[in-house]
Amino acid sequence: MSTGGDDRPATDVPVGEASGNRTVARLASCRHAVEGIESNWAAFAARRRGWLRQGLFDSAVKKIAENILEDLFTMVLRWSLADVNLQVGRVDVVLSVLGIRRLVPEPKPPGTCLGIGGQ
């Protein structure tokens, strides 16, 4: 491998261009995410309404919140179902990639944070 005049390895892609390629890749990833959200939001919203209607008659409000989060992450944000784990030990929802925990959202019943509802 040849080196440049300053003892750094020569590359086929100039440093500025490599940085630009990463920026383009990030923008493409964001665009892909936005397209996924836009194309799947209506279906998610319909399922969410169904879950919320079920919650009017059932006391398992926290389970309904977990189901809504599962739909959000799998349908809209395109996480694989295998990476969305419900009821892992004392944790309600764990999002993982290759078995490594990446995000642990904590669903709460409506009004809990305001001190007016929930358990």
C-alpha positions as CSV (number, residue, x, y, z in Angstrom):
1,M,0.0,0.0,0.0
2,S,1.4,3.4,-0.9
3,T,1.5,6.3,1.5
4,G,0.9,9.9,1.0
5,G,3.7,12.5,1.7
6,D,2.7,12.7,5.3
7,D,2.9,8.9,6.0
8,R,-0.8,8.3,6.0
9,P,-2.1,5.5,3.8
10,A,-3.3,6.7,0.4
11,T,-7.0,5.9,-0.3
12,D,-9.0,5.9,-3.4
13,V,-11.6,8.2,-1.9
14,P,-10.5,11.7,-0.7
15,V,-11.3,12.3,3.0
16,G,-13.8,15.0,2.2
17,E,-15.6,12.8,-0.3
18,A,-15.8,9.9,2.3
19,S,-17.3,12.3,4.7
20,G,-19.8,13.4,2.1
21,N,-20.7,9.7,1.4
22,R,-21.5,9.2,5.1
23,T,-23.7,12.3,5.0
24,V,-25.5,11.0,1.9
25,A,-26.0,7.6,3.6
26,R,-27.5,9.3,6.7
27,L,-29.8,11.4,4.6
28,A,-30.9,8.4,2.7
29,S,-31.6,6.5,5.9
30,C,-33.6,9.4,7.3
31,R,-35.6,9.6,4.1
32,H,-36.3,5.9,4.2
33,A,-37.5,6.3,7.8
34,V,-39.8,9.2,6.9
35,E,-41.2,7.3,3.9
36,G,-41.9,4.3,6.2
37,I,-43.7,6.5,8.7
38,E,-45.8,8.2,6.1
39,S,-46.7,5.0,4.3
40,N,-47.5,3.0,7.5
41,W,-49.0,5.6,9.8
42,A,-52.7,5.2,8.7
43,A,-52.6,1.4,9.3
44,F,-50.9,2.0,12.7
45,A,-53.5,4.7,13.7
46,A,-56.4,2.3,12.8
47,R,-54.9,-0.5,15.0
48,R,-54.2,2.0,17.8
49,R,-57.8,3.1,17.7
50,G,-58.9,-0.5,18.0
51,W,-56.6,-1.1,21.0
52,L,-57.9,2.1,22.6
53,R,-61.5,1.0,22.1
54,Q,-60.7,-2.3,23.7
55,G,-59.3,-0.5,26.7
56,L,-62.6,1.2,27.3
57,F,-64.1,-2.2,28.4
58,D,-61.0,-4.0,29.7
59,S,-58.9,-3.3,32.7
60,A,-55.6,-4.4,31.1
61,V,-54.6,-0.9,30.2
62,K,-50.9,-1.5,30.5
63,K,-51.0,-4.5,28.1
64,I,-52.9,-2.4,25.6
65,A,-50.1,0.3,25.9
66,E,-47.5,-2.5,25.3
67,N,-49.4,-3.6,22.2
68,I,-49.6,-0.1,20.8
69,L,-45.8,0.3,21.4
70,E,-45.2,-3.0,19.7
71,D,-47.2,-1.9,16.7
72,L,-45.5,1.5,16.6
73,F,-42.0,0.0,16.6
74,T,-42.8,-2.8,14.1
75,M,-45.3,-1.3,11.7
76,V,-44.1,2.3,11.6
77,L,-40.4,2.4,12.7
78,R,-39.7,-1.0,11.1
79,W,-38.1,-2.9,14.0
80,S,-38.3,-6.6,13.5
81,L,-40.8,-8.4,15.7
82,A,-38.0,-10.5,17.1
83,D,-36.3,-7.4,18.4
84,V,-39.4,-6.1,20.3
85,N,-39.6,-8.1,23.5
86,L,-42.5,-7.8,25.9
87,Q,-42.3,-8.7,29.6
88,V,-38.6,-9.4,30.0
89,G,-38.1,-9.9,33.7
90,R,-39.4,-6.8,35.4
91,V,-39.3,-4.7,32.2
92,D,-42.4,-4.3,30.1
93,V,-40.8,-3.6,26.7
94,V,-37.3,-4.1,25.5
95,L,-36.0,-3.2,22.1
96,S,-32.8,-5.0,21.1
97,V,-30.6,-5.5,18.2
98,L,-28.8,-8.8,18.0
99,G,-29.7,-9.5,21.6
100,I,-28.2,-6.2,22.9
101,R,-30.7,-3.9,24.6
102,R,-31.0,-0.6,22.8
103,L,-34.1,1.0,24.2
104,V,-36.4,0.3,27.2
105,P,-39.7,2.3,26.8
106,E,-41.9,2.2,29.9
107,P,-45.7,2.3,29.0
108,K,-47.9,4.0,31.6
109,P,-51.7,4.1,31.8
110,P,-53.3,7.4,30.7
111,G,-53.1,10.1,33.4
112,T,-50.5,8.3,35.5
113,C,-47.9,11.0,34.9
114,L,-50.4,13.7,36.0
115,G,-51.4,11.8,39.1
116,I,-55.0,11.4,38.0
117,G,-55.3,7.9,36.8
118,G,-53.6,4.5,36.5
119,Q,-52.4,2.3,39.2
